[in-house]
Amino acid sequence: MTSTSAAAPHRLAFTKGHGTQNDFVLLTDPDGDLPLDAVLAARLCDRRAGVGADGVIRAVRSDALPEGAAALADDPAATWFMDYRNADGSLAEMCGNGVRVLVAHLLAEGLVEEAEVRSGAGLAVGTRAGVRYVRRVRGPEGQDWLAVDMGPWHLVDPVGAAERGADAEVGVHGLDGVRRPGLSVDVGNPHTVVALASAAELEAADLVRAPEVDPPPPHGTNVELVIVEDAVGRASTSGQPLGVIRMRVHERGSGETRSCGTGACAAALAVRSWAGGAAAGAPERWLVHVPGGTVAVRALEGQRVELAGPAVLLARGEVDLGLLQG
């Protein structure tokens, strides 16, 4: 079992993993002994002077964190908490790719049992956005995937969505300078989804710089650029309609990433809303192609959403904290 106490005090044990190339440094700290602050997280994520990642995930028991008390009150089975920080060190509410990779890490470390992700609703995990449930599923081509009940979602401005299909204007660097309509979707964290006209536009967008969202969301936002390949669900692997979209994302606090789980959910739900939702027969199931691979999104009853995709553990190692801070 790897833990933060398994190495000498000046060395920190870690695991590196990714979900559709959205990559993370994973730390095992059951008792919450590691002072993971914004500075340490940012240094670990530095791709030149650190380990390199889109974020840091600390696996800590819920009863060892003040934030974990709410998770345990919601579901006493949520004994593990995902303490997640973005690449710049800022705290994040949730990460759909990250929670899958965290569960793969917990399984590999022997901290949870495989039976827990194969029975009932799945393994309960505490996050700052609430308890999430992760279960084992098969991907669209028989892959061994993990699926996350991402919990409730909502349109930030339902009236604007119904009347205009948008509630914001977004300026994207690298395009024509024209602000495009954006739809705000909350999936436990904030997202603004923008539809583009072509694959050429999607490729031309400069997401090194953050898109400009007006009005500015109070806590920032992730911005998803999408093109719709099939909004009516002609594609199908199971006889059920299956929508298809392609997406790039600029993540709040991380910049452009190869994938974003909550962003994939937000993008699929926005396109489904533009297609008229359930009342118009828009698909419940969506494939979302991102630069790092493909994930599946499913609209659930009760205004909830599920995300499924791969979770890959790449390596284990130790980092010298003295050199990291030098």
N, C-alpha and C positions, 0 to 999 in steps of 0.2 A: 504494500500500500504506500503510495506516495503522499507526503504531507509537507507542510511548510516547516515542520520540526524534524524532518528526516535528514536534513542537511545541517552542516555547521551553521552557527547563528548568522554569519555574514553571507551565507549562500541560500538561495531560494529555489526550491524544487518547483517545476512547472510541467504542464503538458500543453502541447500545441495541437489545436484541432480546427476544423472548419465545417461549415454547412454551405454547400454551393459556393465555396471560395470566400465566404464571409468568415474571416479567421479570427481566432481568439487565443489568448494566453489563459490557461486554466490553472487555478491555484486551489489546493485542498487545504482548508483551514477549519476543521470541524468546530473548534472551541472559540473561534473568533480572536485568536491571539495575534494575527498579523495586522499591523496598522496600515491597511490599504487605503491610501489617500490619493488625491488627484495627481500629485507630483509623481509618486511611485507608479501609478497606472500609466501616466503619459510616458514615462521613461521606458517602461516595459514594452509599450506599443511602438516606440520609435523604431522605424524600419532600418535605420542605419546604425544607431548607437545602442539599440535595445534588442529584444527578441523579435519584435515586429508583429503587429496585429491591428485589427479594427477595434478591438476592445479587450478588456480583462474581465474574466468571470471568476469570482471566488465562491467555491462551494463551502458553505458554512451552515451549521445547524441553526434552524430558525430560532431556537431558544437562546442562542448566543448573540442575537442582534435585536436591538429595539424594534426595527422594522419587521422582524420575524414574528412578533407577538400578534400582529394583525392577521398574518397568514395562519397561525395556529388557531386563532379564534375563529377564523373562517372554516378551517378544516384541520383538525388535530393530526391528520395523516401527513400534512405538509411539513415534515420534519427537516427537510433540506431547503435552503434558501439560495437563490441566485443573486448574489451581490455583484452587479454589473456596472462597469464604467466604460465610457466611450474612449476613443483613442486620445482625446485631449484631456482625459481625466475626469470629465464631468459625469455625474450620476445619470443613469438612464432607467426608465421605468421597466422596460421589457425589451426582449430581443427574441424573435421567433426562431431564427437560426441558432442563436446562442443557447436557448433553453434545451433544444434537441442535443446540441453538442455537450452541454452540461450533463444531461442524462446519460449519454454515451460514456462520459468520463466517470460518473458515479458507478455505472455498471462495471467498467474496466477496473476500477479501484476496489470493487467488492463492497461498496458502501450501500448499494441497493441490489435487489435480486431481479433477475430476468422475469420471474413470475409476476413481479409488480407492474411491468409494462405490458404484460400479456393478458391481464385479467381486468374485468370491469372497465371503469373509465380510464384506468392507467395510473401511473405514478403521479402523486400530487407534489408539486414544487412551488414553494413560495417565491413571489417576485414583488417588486414595488408596485406593480399594476394589479396585484391580486394573485390568487392561487391558479396555477395552470396545471393541466393534466396531460401527461405524455404517454402514448401507447405505441406498441409495435404494429406496423402495417406493411403491406406490400405496395410498392410503387407501381406506376402504370405499365411498366415493362417487367414486373416481378422483382424489382429491387427490394432490398431490405431497408425500409425507411422507418422513421419515427414520425408520428403525427401528434400535434399539439392542439388541444382545445384552447384557442386563444382568448376565450371569454367574450364578453359583450363588446359590441362596436356601435358607433352611431355617427351619423352625419352631423357635423358641427352646426350647420345651418340648413335644416331640412326645407325651409321655405325657399331659400336661394337655390337649393338643389332641384326642387320641384319646378320653380318658375324659370330658372336660367341654366340649370345644370352646373352652376358654379357659385362660389361665394368669395372668390379672391381673384386677383390678377397677378400673374407671375412673369417676371422677366428672366429669360434664360440666356446666359452668355453664349456666344458662338452662333446664335441664330440671327434673325433679321432685325432684332431690336424691338419687335412688336410684342407687347405684353399679351400673354395668353390666359384664357380663363382657367382657374384651378378650383378643384373641389376638395374641401377639408373633410378628412375622415379621421375619427379617433378610434384607434385600436389598442387602447391602453397607453398609447403615446401618440403624438400629433403627426399627421401626414397631410400633404397637399398634392393632389394628383392632377397632372396636366396631360391632355391627349395631344399628340402630334400627328401630322398629316402623313408622314412617310418614314420609311426606314432611313432615308438619307438625312432627314432632320434629326432623328434619334442619334445617328452616328455623329452628326456635326455639333451637337450640343457640348458645350464646355462646362463640365461639372466639377472641374478643379476649383472653380469659384462658386460660391453658394448662389443659387437663384435668388432673385429679389421678390419677396412675397408682399403684396399689399392688399389688405392691411396686415402689418407684421403680427404674427401670432405671439401672444404674451410670453410663451415659453419656448419660442423657436418652433421649427417644424422640419420634418424630413420631406423632401420633394421627389416625387416619382414622375418620370416622363414615360409615357406609354404609347405604343401603337397597337391597334386592335387587329388581330389576324382573323378572329372568328368570334363575333358577339352573339351568334344565335345557336351555337353548339352543334355545328355540323360534324365536327370531329368527335369520336367516341371510341372508347375501348370496352365499354360495358353495356352498350345499348342506351345509356343515359347521355343527354346532351353535355358537351364538354367545350366550353369556351376557351379561346387561346389568345393570350396577349404577350407582348414583348416589352421589357422594362429596363430602364436605367435609373439609378437613385443617387441623390446626394443626401447623406445622413448627417443630421444635426450632431455636431461634435466629432465627426469622423471624416467628412468629405465624401467623395465618391467611393462607394464600395462595390465589390463584385456581386453582391446580393444583399437583400434586406428582407427578413421574414415578415415582419409587421408591414413593411412597405409592399410586399407582394400581396398580402391580404387587402390592404387599403386600395391598391391599384385594381384588383379584381372586383372589389365591392363597388368602387367608383364606376367602372365600366358596366357592371351589372345594373347600377342605378341609372346610368345614361341609356341603357337598353330597355328601361322600363320596369326593371325588377321582376319579382315573382308574378305580379299581376299581368305582365306582358309576356310571360313565359321565358324570361331570360334564364340562362343556365344557372344551376346551383354550383356546378363544379367547373373549375378553371385550371388550365395549365399556364403557368407564368414562366416565361423564358427570361433569364437574367444572364449577364455576362459570365457568371460562374456556373451556370447549369440550369436546371429546371426544378421548380417546386409545384405542388398542387394545393389549391385553395378550394375549400368547400363551405358554402353558406349553410349554417345550421339553423334549426328552429330556435325561437326565442332570441333572435337578433344576436346570434353568436357566430363565430367563424373558426374553421379548423385549417391548420397549415400542416402539410406533410412534405418531407424531403429527407435527403441523406444527412448523416452526421458522421464525420470522419475524424479519427484521432491519428495524428501524424508522427508525433515524437514526444519523448520525455527528455528533460535535461535539468540543469541547474544554472542559475545566473549568479554571478558574483556581484553582490549589491554595492560593494565598494567601487568596482569598475563602472557599474551602471550609473552611479551617482557622480562619477568623476567628470 
